[in-house]
Amino acid sequence: MLPNPSEHIYQVTRSDFGVVALVDGRPLPPRTDLYSHSPTGFEFGYAGSGPAQLALAILADCIGEPLALEFYQEFKWAVIAQQSGNAFTLTGREIRQTIVAIRQARQAPLAQRN
């Protein structure tokens, strides 16, 4: 079971100075203490180190550190790498729904064998 739903709003914007991520209008910590993929900052729109750091930071804030470490790479591929343009917004509910879908996809091959 995932932690209680987060009602946070995550806003991510690309500017001439890099990518800025906010949670409820406050800067989102990069969480390099959990894993340092990109000490130079966040990124999105592809599947590299900056997007991995963004995925980890968002999930750590939204669903907690243990689950963030378990799911952030798949979340990066499913959500962060798919973003285009210069900005996007995610809600805590959307993030949790994505994690539930990732969990179900992980279990699908096992269910098909039984």
Secondary structure, DSSP 8 states (H G I E B T S, - for coil): ---S----EEEEEEETTEEEEEETTEE----TTT--S-TT-B--SSSSHHHHHHHHHHHHHHH-HHHHHHHHHHHHHHTGGG--SSEEEEEHHHHHHHHHHHHHHHHHHHHHH-
